């Protein structure tokens, strides 16, 4: 929010009208719909000015590039790129808005009205309303479907996994099929680029262009190493709850911990061959139980679950065994789908090795235009 009204960009604009009084409300000035600013390589960002408030969304790592296999690594870099775009868009105006870091957070005390004391209501800088974090791994050529199918058998944050129809991706959603706080997904990046980016670039530049050649080289690289991407989309409600919406005052290193926990999800696949003895052994070696008897007892429930037995999860005894088994990737509270476990055996037999993927020497990372400030 700025101290002055923002210049209007190309397109339409409107004033708010109160129908009953027939009056035009000008408290926030003239507002305009979201303006889609196009880049050079089928990239775009959305900019919306509402009086003296500015909203901006898009993928800063994708701006000015054909793809974003690897992108910016900090929130600061992303906002700096947004500011760079704003200087380009508003360069013809006297006032060029720029996102600034928060130096002070404002609070409101509602305790005298029966509300909560010291409630945060805003800040003097930019508010982050959504963040996407990604990490790339290799699983070997032609192993993407097998690996993703295996991961899709595991629960994450009490959410239910869903394997995509083409088996090149999976995500996790609540029982109501939504994701109010965090939207996690794992997908094959080569397939994603072929489905979404390649047709657009081919249409814009032609099938024989240098742009298509570059993008195809990236796609071929993804397939050659079996590149799988882990992605977490942090919603505004989550950022609010964790106090991470204030750029300049929030510690985003905490999100790295959440990302690390998500990317270590496949470590539970070590017992996914579902053998009776292996389950009991894993429960012991992981320290989940402290005796062979307890391990064998819990493993019996997994064995019954594999054979179609349904449990009453309201029972405290069942909840205890379910909690133990979920720590090694088995949820007896959900129906058992034996067909989904066949590819997991490959992982447990170490036929698929996941490794963190680093950019090859020929890959060009995104760049920022350095700006000298007096």
Secondary structure, DSSP 8 states (H G I E B T S, - for coil): --SS-----SS--B-EEETTTTEEE-TT--B---EEEE-SSS-EEEEEEETTEEEEEE-GGGTTSS--SS---SHHHHHHHHHHHHHHHSTTSS----------EEEE--GGGTS-SSEEEEESS-B---EEEEEEEE--TT-HHHHHHHHTTS-BTTBEEEE-TTSSEEEEE-TTS--SSEEEEEEEHHHHIIIIIHHHHHHHH-TTSHHHHHHHHHHHHHHHHTEEEEEEEE-HHHHHHTT--BTTTS-THHHHHHHHHHHTGGGGGGGTT--HHHHHHHHHHTTS-SSHHHHHHHHHHHHHHHTT----TTSHHHHHHHHHHHTTT--TTS---GGGGTTHHHHHTT-S--EE----TT------------
